[in-house]
Amino acid sequence: MKKYYYEAKTKEEAIEKALTELNTNRDNITVKVVEEKNGLLKKLVKIEVITYNDIIDNLKDTLNDILTLMNINANLEVRKRENNITVTIFSDNNSILIGKGGRNLSSLQTIIRQIINNQTNEHLSIILDVENYKEKKNKNLEVLAKRVAREVAKTKVEAKLDPMNSFERRIIHSTLSNDKFVYTESAGEEPNRCVVIKPKESE
């Protein structure tokens, strides 16, 4: 992972040096202050800079190395939006990469995040997907939430959904957060924690 170091009297001046030398913009770099001196005669701030282009290149190399060890040939599509990096994997072994209930994909994402975050000393948002598996699953969860909410609103009887991981539960909560007729709560203990959709009392 390439790391660049710049010094100036202030952090802002050091960042300006980095942007000029690297010929990039602020959204394409991570910045960390590694040294700060406040003397009577001299003030110094030293920063460490990593570009997102280098992060993405390293992420792709790391992921390809892991996939090679798994004997999986794949193509990667990487998208960056603000500070979020999404990697979509296209292969002939999607079922192996995804695993039961998405467990393999979740584990692979955890491994990649840990490796890249250790290398950059940053807490980056890295999301792995396999041919939009997560995107499709999220939409299915939203449809499920709205369908069950309609039933709960109509019958005034609460409904308990199947156990879900924390990410899936957040989707249900978020989908129904502004619903006028129902509200959601999480219940139970991991790994059987689930979402309960309850009717709101009539005003």
N, C-alpha and C positions, 0 to 999 in steps of 0.2 A: 504494500500500500504506500503510494507516494505521499510524503508529508512535506510541506513547505513552511519555512519559518521566517518571520518578519519582525523587525524591531522599530519602534518609534516612541515618541513622547506620550502618545495616547493610543488606546485601542483602535479608535476610529482612524487615526493616521496610519496605523499599521495595516488595517484592513484596506485602506485606499491604496497603499503600496502593493498589497497582494493582488487586488483587482486589476491594477495597471499592468503589473508584471505578467500575470496569468491571462490577461486579456479576456476577462469574464465578468459576470455580474454577481451581486451579493447572494442571489437565490441559488447559485451553483456552487457554493462553498460552505463548509462547516468551519467554525472558528472557535478555538479554545485558547484562553490565556494560560501560558505555561510559566511565565515569570513576570514579576512586577516589582520594580524598585522605585522607592520614593526617597531620594536623598536631598540634601540641602542644595547641592549644585547640579544634580542630574536626576531626571525622571525617565524611567524606561519601562516600556511594556513590550513583552515578546509574545507573539501569538503563533499557534500551530494551525495551519490551513490544509484542508483536504478538499479536493474538488469532487462534486457528485459524479462527474464523468469517470474519475479514477475509482470511486466507490462502486459504481455500476459495473465497470470493467472487471474489477476484482471479484465482485459478487457473481458475475457470470462465469468467470474462470473457476471459482470455488464450487459453484453448483454443478458445472459440467464435470469437474473432477469426481464429485460424489456420484453423479449419474453414471459415469463411466465405470466406477467401482460396482455399481448395481447392474452393469451390463445393459443399460438403457440408452438408446440413441434418442436425442431430443433436440428440438429447436426452442429457443427462448425469445420471448418478446418482453421487453422491459419498458415500463412507463413511469415517469416521475411527475407527480403533481404536488407542488409545494415541497414539503419535506417527506412525502410518502412515496415509497418505491414499490411498484407492483410488478412481479415477474410471473408471466403466464408460460407454462410448459406445454409443449405440443410433442406427443410421442405416440408410439404404438403400444405402450404399456400403461395406459392411463389407470387401469384398475389396480395395478401394483402400486403406482405412485399415490393414488388416492387412499386405498385401503378401506377397511370396513368403517363406515361412518366418517370417513375422512381422516382417520387416525394417522395413517402413514404421512399424509400431506401435512397434517398439523405437526408431527414430529420433525419432518424435514424442514419446515418453516422455523421451528424453534432452534434447530441446529444452525441453520444459515444465519438467523438473527444473532445468535450467540457469537459465532465466528466473526461476523462483520463488526458487531458492536465492540468486541474485544480488540479488534484491529484498529478501530477508529476512536475508541474511548468515547463514543457517542451512543445515545439511545435512539437509534433510527427506527422508523416505522417501515418494516419490510414485510410485504404480503406475498405469499406464493399461491398460485392457482394453477389448476390443470385444465386447459381448454375451457375456461370459464365455469368450472364445476361449482366454485363458491358463489359466483354471481347468480347462477341458476338456482342453487340451493337457497340463497338469500331471498330471491323472488318467490320461491315456493313457500318459504316461511312467512313472508308477508301475506301471501294469499291465504295460508292457513290461519294466521292471526285474525284477518278480517272476516273470514268465514265463521270461525268459532265465535268471534265477538258478536256477529249478527245473531247467532243462535242464543247466546247468553242474554243479549239485550231483549230478545223476543220472549224467552222462557223465564227470565229472571233467576235462572239456576246457574251457579258458577261451574266452570269447566277446568279440569286439570289436564294440561298437555303432557305428552311423553317427556321423560327426562332429556335434558339438553345441556350442552356445555355452556360456559358463560357467554361466549360470543353469540351463540344462537339465541340465548335468552335475551340478550341485549336487543337483538333485532325485533323480537316479539314486543318487548317493552317499548321500544322506540316507535314501532308501527302503530301502537295503540295509545301512545302517550297523550294525544289530544282528543281521544274518542269521547264523545259526549255521554255515552250510555254505559261504558264499562271501564274498569281499571285493572291493572295487573299487579301481581305480587309473585315473588319467588318463594318456593317452599321446599322443605326437605334438605337432606345433606348430600354432598358430593359422594359418588358420581350419579346419584339419583335425584339431584336437585331439578326442579321443574318450574314451569310458569303456571300460575292459576289466574284465569280470567274471571273477574267477578262483576256483577251488575252494580251500577251506581244507584243509590237510593234516589227516588223521584223527589224533586224539590217541590 
